[in-house]
Amino acid sequence: MVFSRRLIIPISAVFLLKASSLGTSREAKPDLLLSTMQQELQRAQTSLSKLDPAPYFLSYSVHDQHQQIVTATVGSLASSINIRDRSADVVVRVGNAALDNSHEQGRASAISTGLLSLDDDQQAIARDLWRLTYQEYRNASRTYLNIKTGRQVHAEEEDLSADFSQEKPQDHSNYGDISSISDQPLLEELARKYSGYFRKYPFVYSSAVLITVHADQLRFVSTENTRVAVPSIVIRMAIEAETRATDGMELIRAETFQARSIEHLPAASEILAKVDKMAADLKALRDAPVAEPYAGPALLSGRAAAVFFHEVLGHRLEGRHLRGETEADTFTKKINQAVLPDFLSVTDDPTLRSLNGTDLGGWYEYDEEGMPAKRVDLIKDGVLKDFLMSRMPIKNFDHSNGHGRAEAGRIPTGRQGNLIVSSTRTVKDSELRSKFIEEIKKQGKAYGLYFEDIEGGFTLTRRGVPQAFQVLPILVWRVYADGRPDELVRGVDIVGTPLAALNRIVVTGDKSDIFNGICGAESGFIPVSAVAPPMLFSEIEIQKKSHSLDRPPILPSPFEGADLGESGFSKQ
């Protein structure tokens, strides 16, 4: 199976980011839900320990959450949802830490999920947990027996690390105030307002504004005496617009805004300026020529470089993809070896709540295995030093560093949080273009490519398929060596192999940019951030993008020729 990911924010789905603005931890208060979880966990441990095979580890995670979701298109409300729910994840590990039911293909057997009673009714909550626990034990025990049998008939694996790491118990209670839910009519008003401005642009065939509010109090308990309670809250606005070129190519632009409250969203003037630029970009892209396959000098904006590093490097430093007979293990044996130019360093720091005044989506206090978030120095001066670890060990890396991440209902794996690239070989951004043109001339090329924005991408990490990546740019410019004006082009994807591409970075700019997005993988969709300066590459390869052959609508838009005011609404 090909393992792929995209850093995108589709309007049709709701993705939830943890806030970066909660106050300091508060003293634990009487918590019936948490105490019931602990009591039922102890009861389950006592009862199940008498069975054969017996569990050696159990944990309960409960997400007590309130969500508001509002969607509007061209000034009209499409949906308005206000949800309160509780979901419980029950993890059961049968066997022992060296070999349990989560081994290799059995990972999905280690977790069961379901809804939990919303009322603080101790008996109802206990019943829900009891039902999920026994269901999960059956799955885990059956899988464990199959895994033990498989060990007898299969050849020895390359990595004989344990299936679960030994960690110190954690006790952390934070009941920050997440009770302040936004006024639903206000969210609806904002969604109508910002989506209505697209009425001014009849060539935008599809557009929407999605506003989500997500407040969550996570509780985690385990048979290792770990008890963690942490809150999160965030407001997120996503704006997406789409048009189509005459040859049928779909053209998309998206912008997102993240804040601790409605009041902390950017000013209306800033948001509307983004809407206008999105429309202008789409109009220009419709008329832009289709780029041809190319390999040569390229300049990536900070935002584009951030996404590039997330896809091309970050996923190959996640512990889950460094173990197993199906994984390519690109960097498994490269510890203390150079994997990047010596002027680049890479860290992942989920403890960093904001950077230069911008909230970082990959911030969290504790991961989904109850481990505290930690900064990890992955690459220092080009030399590989560490990996992103959950509680699944790999050879020579036996412990979690607080990166066991997952969405509800998925078993956690080592994942990125806030991936940050830094450089000691920098020039001012104003000088970077000059060096770019010098590189174009040096290679005898007519032009190089400047990648202004990237929507996401995917990368392949499994054996049996090419170890390649594909990154999806949306704003690309030809920069000519002879001084002609830059030319916008469309219909390209960046392709290549990681080890080659990462070592073609020549120099970077001195100001970093931030990308907040959603990353999807086997442990689900999680919020991430990537930070990087602009980067000059001696060579990047592009290929033509596949696209539909459906032509733009034959009928004119209803907004064509309508007498619309500045707001996009009819003056009549």
C-alpha positions in Angstrom: 0.0 0.0 0.0 1.3 3.4 -0.9 1.6 5.7 2.1 0.6 9.3 1.1 -0.3 12.6 2.7 -1.5 16.0 1.7 -1.3 19.3 3.6 -4.6 20.7 2.5 -7.7 22.2 4.1 -10.7 21.2 2.1 -13.9 23.1 2.7 -16.0 19.9 2.8 -14.3 18.6 5.9 -13.8 19.8 9.4 -10.2 19.8 10.7 -9.5 20.7 14.3 -6.3 22.5 15.5 -5.2 22.7 19.1 -5.0 26.3 20.4 -1.7 28.0 21.2 -3.2 30.5 23.6 -4.4 28.7 26.7 -3.4 30.0 30.1 -1.2 28.2 32.6 -2.1 24.9 34.2 -4.8 25.0 36.9 -5.2 22.8 39.9 -7.2 19.7 39.3 -10.8 20.0 40.4 -13.3 17.3 41.3 -13.7 15.4 38.0 -16.3 12.6 38.0 -15.5 11.6 34.5 -11.8 11.2 35.2 -12.4 9.4 38.5 -14.8 7.0 36.7 -12.2 6.3 34.0 -9.7 5.4 36.7 -12.0 3.2 38.6 -13.2 1.3 35.5 -9.6 0.9 34.3 -8.6 -0.6 37.6 -11.6 -3.0 37.6 -10.8 -4.0 34.0 -7.2 -4.6 34.8 -8.1 -6.8 37.8 -10.6 -8.9 35.8 -8.7 -9.3 32.6 -5.5 -10.2 34.3 -7.1 -13.6 35.2 -7.5 -14.4 31.5 -5.1 -16.1 29.1 -3.7 -14.2 27.3 -3.7 -11.3 29.8 -3.2 -7.7 28.9 -0.1 -6.0 30.3 -1.3 -2.5 29.4 -4.6 -0.7 29.2 -5.4 3.0 28.7 -8.5 5.2 28.3 -8.6 8.5 26.4 -11.7 10.6 26.4 -12.3 13.7 24.2 -15.0 15.9 25.8 -15.6 18.3 23.0 -17.8 21.1 21.8 -17.7 22.0 18.1 -19.3 24.7 16.0 -19.1 24.4 12.2 -20.4 27.1 9.9 -20.2 27.0 6.1 -21.3 29.7 3.6 -20.9 30.2 -0.1 -21.4 33.4 -2.1 -23.0 35.1 0.9 -25.5 32.4 1.7 -25.4 30.0 4.6 -24.8 26.4 3.6 -24.7 24.7 7.0 -24.6 25.7 10.7 -23.8 22.9 13.2 -23.4 23.0 17.0 -22.2 19.7 18.4 -21.4 18.4 21.9 -20.0 14.9 22.2 -17.6 12.6 24.1 -15.6 9.9 22.5 -13.5 7.3 24.2 -10.5 5.4 22.9 -9.7 2.1 24.7 -6.2 0.7 24.1 -5.4 -2.9 25.1 -2.0 -4.5 24.7 -1.8 -8.3 25.1 1.4 -10.2 25.6 4.3 -8.2 26.8 6.3 -5.1 25.7 8.7 -7.2 23.6 5.9 -8.7 21.5 2.2 -7.7 21.6 -0.9 -7.5 19.5 0.2 -4.2 18.0 3.2 -5.8 16.2 3.5 -4.7 12.5 0.2 -5.4 10.7 -1.6 -5.8 14.0 -1.5 -2.2 15.1 -5.1 -1.5 14.4 -6.1 -4.3 16.9 -4.7 -2.2 19.8 -7.5 0.4 19.8 -11.3 0.5 19.9 -13.3 3.7 19.9 -16.9 4.7 20.6 -19.2 7.4 22.0 -19.4 8.0 25.7 -22.3 9.3 27.8 -22.5 13.1 27.8 -24.1 13.2 31.3 -21.8 13.0 34.3 -23.6 9.7 35.2 -21.0 7.4 36.7 -22.9 4.2 35.9 -23.6 5.1 32.3 -20.0 6.1 31.7 -18.7 2.9 33.4 -21.0 0.8 31.2 -19.8 2.5 28.0 -16.1 1.9 29.0 -16.9 -1.7 30.0 -18.4 -2.5 26.7 -15.5 -0.9 24.7 -12.9 -2.6 26.9 -14.2 -6.1 26.4 -14.7 -5.5 22.6 -11.1 -4.3 22.4 -9.8 -7.2 24.5 -11.3 -9.7 22.1 -9.7 -8.0 19.1 -6.3 -7.8 20.8 -6.2 -11.3 22.1 -7.1 -12.8 18.7 -4.6 -10.8 16.9 -1.8 -11.6 19.5 -2.3 -15.3 19.0 -2.0 -14.9 15.2 1.2 -12.8 15.6 2.8 -15.5 17.9 2.0 -18.1 15.3 3.4 -16.0 12.5 6.7 -15.7 14.5 7.1 -19.4 14.2 6.8 -19.6 10.4 8.4 -16.3 9.3 12.0 -15.4 8.9 13.6 -13.1 11.5 12.8 -9.4 11.1 15.5 -6.8 10.5 14.5 -4.7 13.6 13.8 -6.8 16.7 13.0 -3.8 18.9 10.2 -4.1 21.4 6.6 -3.2 20.5 6.1 -0.8 23.4 8.6 1.4 25.3 8.9 1.7 29.0 8.3 5.3 30.2 7.9 7.1 33.5 4.3 7.7 34.7 2.9 11.2 34.1 0.6 13.2 36.3 -0.6 16.5 34.8 -3.9 18.3 35.3 -4.8 21.4 33.3 -8.4 22.5 33.3 -8.0 25.7 31.4 -11.1 27.7 30.6 -12.6 26.3 27.4 -16.2 27.1 28.2 -16.4 30.3 26.2 -18.1 29.1 23.0 -18.7 31.7 20.3 -22.1 33.1 19.4 -23.4 30.9 16.5 -25.2 33.9 14.8 -21.9 35.8 14.8 -20.1 32.9 13.1 -22.9 32.7 10.5 -22.6 36.5 9.9 -18.9 36.3 9.3 -19.2 33.3 7.0 -21.9 35.1 4.9 -19.9 38.3 4.8 -16.6 36.9 3.6 -18.1 34.4 1.2 -20.3 37.1 -0.3 -17.3 39.0 -1.8 -16.8 36.2 -4.3 -20.0 37.4 -6.0 -17.8 40.1 -7.5 -15.9 37.5 -9.4 -18.1 35.5 -11.8 -15.1 33.6 -13.1 -14.8 31.9 -9.7 -17.1 28.9 -10.2 -16.9 27.5 -6.7 -16.1 29.1 -3.4 -16.8 28.7 0.3 -15.9 29.9 3.7 -15.7 27.4 6.6 -15.4 28.6 10.2 -14.9 26.0 13.0 -14.7 26.4 16.7 -13.3 23.4 18.6 -13.0 23.2 22.4 -11.8 19.9 23.8 -10.9 18.7 27.3 -8.8 15.5 26.9 -8.5 13.0 29.7 -6.0 10.1 29.6 -5.4 7.4 32.2 -3.4 4.2 31.9 -2.5 1.1 34.0 1.0 2.6 34.4 -0.5 5.2 36.8 -0.4 8.0 34.2 -3.1 10.6 34.5 -3.2 13.6 32.1 -5.9 16.2 31.6 -5.3 18.9 29.0 -7.6 21.4 27.3 -7.5 22.9 23.8 -9.5 25.5 22.0 -9.2 27.2 18.6 -11.0 29.3 16.0 -10.2 28.5 12.4 -11.4 30.1 9.2 -10.7 28.5 5.8 -11.5 30.2 2.5 -11.3 28.3 -0.7 -12.1 29.3 -4.3 -11.9 27.4 -7.6 -12.1 28.2 -11.3 -11.3 26.3 -14.5 -9.1 27.1 -17.5 -10.4 26.6 -21.1 -8.5 23.3 -21.4 -10.3 21.9 -18.3 -7.6 22.3 -15.7 -8.9 22.9 -12.2 -7.3 25.9 -10.5 -7.6 26.3 -6.7 -6.6 28.9 -4.2 -7.0 28.7 -0.4 -6.3 30.8 2.7 -6.6 29.9 6.3 -6.6 31.9 9.5 -6.2 30.6 13.0 -6.8 32.3 16.4 -7.6 31.9 20.0 -11.0 33.7 19.7 -13.1 35.5 17.1 -11.6 38.8 18.4 -8.1 37.6 17.5 -8.8 36.8 13.9 -7.2 39.3 11.5 -9.0 42.5 10.7 -11.7 42.4 8.0 -9.5 44.5 5.7 -6.7 41.9 5.9 -9.0 39.0 5.2 -10.7 40.8 2.3 -7.3 41.7 0.8 -6.6 37.9 0.8 -9.9 37.3 -0.9 -9.1 39.8 -3.6 -5.7 38.3 -4.2 -7.1 34.8 -4.4 -9.5 36.0 -7.1 -6.7 37.9 -8.9 -4.5 34.8 -8.8 -7.2 32.6 -10.2 -8.0 35.0 -13.1 -4.3 35.2 -14.0 -3.9 31.4 -13.8 -6.8 30.9 -16.2 -4.8 32.8 -18.9 -1.4 31.5 -17.9 0.4 29.1 -20.2 0.9 25.4 -19.2 4.5 24.8 -18.1 6.6 22.2 -19.8 8.7 19.5 -17.9 11.8 21.1 -16.5 14.9 20.5 -14.4 17.0 23.4 -13.3 17.4 26.2 -10.8 14.5 27.0 -8.6 13.6 29.4 -5.8 11.1 28.5 -3.2 9.4 31.1 -1.0 9.5 30.4 2.7 6.0 29.1 2.8 6.8 26.8 -0.2 10.0 25.6 1.4 8.3 24.8 4.6 5.8 22.5 2.9 8.6 21.0 0.8 10.5 20.0 4.0 7.5 18.7 5.7 6.8 16.3 2.8 10.3 15.4 1.6 12.2 15.2 4.8 9.8 15.3 7.8 7.9 12.2 7.1 11.1 10.2 6.7 12.2 11.2 10.2 9.0 9.8 11.8 9.8 6.7 13.8 7.0 4.6 12.3 8.5 4.8 8.9 11.9 3.6 10.1 10.8 0.1 11.1 9.1 -2.8 9.4 9.7 -5.1 6.5 7.6 -2.9 4.2 9.3 0.5 4.9 12.2 1.8 2.9 14.0 3.1 6.0 15.6 6.0 4.1 17.4 7.4 7.1 17.5 4.4 9.5 21.3 3.9 9.3 22.3 7.5 8.7 22.6 8.7 12.3 25.6 10.9 12.7 26.0 11.2 8.9 25.4 14.2 6.7 22.0 14.2 5.1 21.6 18.0 4.4 24.0 20.8 3.4 26.1 21.7 6.5 24.4 25.1 6.9 21.0 23.7 7.6 19.5 22.4 10.9 16.1 21.0 11.6 14.1 20.7 14.8 10.6 19.7 15.8 9.3 21.7 18.7 5.7 21.2 19.7 6.2 23.2 22.9 6.5 26.4 20.8 3.1 28.0 20.9 3.7 30.9 18.5 6.5 32.3 16.3 6.8 36.0 15.4 3.3 36.7 16.5 1.7 33.8 14.6 0.1 30.8 16.3 1.6 27.4 15.4 -0.8 24.7 14.6 1.5 21.9 15.7 1.6 23.0 19.4 0.5 20.6 22.1 1.2 20.0 25.8 1.0 16.2 25.9 0.8 13.7 23.0 -2.0 11.1 22.6 0.0 8.6 24.6 0.2 10.8 27.7 3.8 11.8 27.1 4.9 15.4 27.5 5.7 17.2 24.3 9.5 17.7 23.7 11.7 19.7 21.4 13.8 17.3 19.2 16.9 18.4 17.4 16.7 16.2 14.4 19.5 17.5 12.2 22.4 19.7 13.4 24.6 21.4 10.8 23.4 18.9 8.2 24.1 15.8 10.4 21.2 13.5 11.4 20.9 13.2 15.2 17.4 12.0 16.1 13.9 10.8 15.0 10.4 11.6 16.0 9.3 8.9 18.4 6.1 7.6 19.9 6.2 4.7 22.3 6.9 2.3 19.4 10.7 1.8 19.6 13.1 1.4 16.7 16.7 0.1 16.8 18.8 2.3 19.0 15.9 4.5 19.9 14.0 2.9 22.8 12.0 5.8 24.2 9.3 8.3 23.2 10.2 11.9 22.8 6.6 13.1 23.0 5.6 12.8 19.3 3.0 9.9 19.6 0.2 11.7 17.8 -3.2 10.6 16.4 -6.8 11.8 15.9 -9.5 10.2 18.0 -10.0 6.5 17.0 -6.4 5.9 15.7 -3.4 4.3 17.4 -0.7 7.0 17.9 2.5 7.0 15.8 5.6 9.2 15.7 4.5 12.3 13.8 5.6 15.9 13.2 4.4 18.8 15.3 6.2 22.2 14.5 9.0 21.4 12.0 11.5 24.2 12.0 14.3 24.7 9.4 17.1 27.1 10.2 20.1 28.2 8.2 23.6 29.7 8.8 24.1 30.5 5.1 21.7 33.3 4.5 21.4 36.4 2.4 18.8 39.1 2.5 15.7 38.2 0.6 16.4 41.1 -1.8 19.7 39.5 -2.7 18.3 36.0 -3.1 16.7 36.9 -6.5 20.1 38.1 -7.8 21.7 34.8 -6.8 18.9 33.0 -8.4 19.4 34.7 -11.7 23.2 34.1 -11.4 22.5 30.4 -11.0 20.2 30.4 -14.1 22.9 32.0 -16.2 25.6 29.7 -14.8 23.7 26.7 -16.0 22.9 28.2 -19.4 19.2 28.1 -18.8 16.7 30.6 -20.3 14.7 30.7 -17.1 14.3 29.3 -13.6 11.2 28.7 -11.6 10.0 30.6 -8.6 7.5 28.7 -6.4 5.4 31.2 -4.6 2.9 28.9 -3.0 2.3 25.2 -2.5 -0.9 23.5 -1.4 0.6 20.3 -0.2 1.9 17.0 -1.5 2.6 13.4 -0.8 5.6 11.1 -0.4 6.1 7.4 -0.8 7.9 5.6 2.0 7.2 1.9 1.3 9.4 -0.6 -0.3 8.3 -1.9 -3.7 7.5 1.6 -5.0 9.9 4.3 -6.0 11.2 6.4 -3.1 9.9 9.6 -4.5 7.8 12.6 -3.6 5.4 14.8 -5.4 4.7 18.4 -4.2 1.8 20.3 -5.5 2.5 24.0 -6.3 -0.3 26.4 -7.1 1.6 29.6 -7.9 4.7 29.2 -10.1 6.6 31.9 -12.1 9.2 31.7 -14.8 12.1 34.1 -14.0 14.0 34.9 -17.1 17.8 35.3 -17.2 17.6 38.1 -19.8 15.5 40.4 -17.6 12.1 39.8 -19.2 9.2 40.2 -16.8 8.3 37.1 -14.7 5.7 34.9 -16.3 3.0 33.0 -14.4 2.6 29.4 -15.4 0.3 26.6 -14.4 -0.1 22.8 -14.4 3.1 21.6 -12.8 4.1 19.3 -9.9 7.5 19.1 -8.2 8.9 15.5 -8.3 12.1 13.8 -7.3 13.8 11.6 -4.7 14.6 13.0 -1.3 18.3 12.3 -0.9 19.1 14.0 -4.2 16.7 16.9 -3.9 17.7 17.9 -0.3 21.4 18.3 -1.2 20.8 20.8 -4.0 20.1 23.7 -1.7 22.6 26.5 -2.4 21.6 29.3 0.0 18.6 30.6 1.9 16.9 33.9 2.7 17.1 35.4 6.2 13.4 35.6 7.1 11.3 32.5 7.8 7.7 31.9 6.9 5.1 29.7 8.5 2.7 27.1 7.1 -0.1 25.8 9.2 -2.0 22.9 7.8 -3.5 19.4 8.3 -1.5 16.3 7.7 -3.2 12.9 7.0 -1.5 9.6 7.5 -2.2 6.2 9.1 -2.9 7.8 12.6 -5.4 10.2 11.0 -5.5 13.9 10.3 -3.5 16.0 12.8 -2.6 19.8 12.8 1.0 20.6 11.9 3.2 23.6 11.3 6.3 23.9 9.2 8.7 26.9 9.3 11.5 27.7 6.8 13.2 30.5 5.0 13.2 31.0 1.2 15.6 28.6 -0.5 17.6 28.5 -3.7 18.0 25.1 -5.3 20.5 24.4 -8.0 18.0 21.9 -9.5 14.4 21.0 -9.0 12.4 18.8 -11.4 8.8 19.4 -12.4 6.3 17.3 -14.4 3.0 18.2 -16.0 0.0 17.9 -13.7 -2.9 15.7 -14.7 -6.3 17.4 -15.0 -9.9 17.1 -16.1 -11.0 17.8 -19.7 -14.3 19.4 -18.5 -14.5 22.8 -20.0 -15.8 25.9 -18.0 -19.6 26.3 -17.8 -21.2 27.2 -21.0 -24.0 29.2 -19.3 -22.8 32.6 -17.9 -22.7 33.0 -14.1 -25.8 34.6 -12.5 -23.5 37.2 -11.2 -22.2 38.1 -14.7 -23.2 41.7 -15.3 -25.1 42.1 -12.0 -25.0 45.5 -10.2 -23.0 44.5 -7.1 -21.6 46.8 -4.5 -18.2 46.6 -2.8 -19.5 43.9 -0.5 -20.4 41.7 -3.5 -24.2 41.9 -2.8 -26.7 43.3 -5.2 -27.5 47.0 -4.8 -31.2 46.3 -5.5 
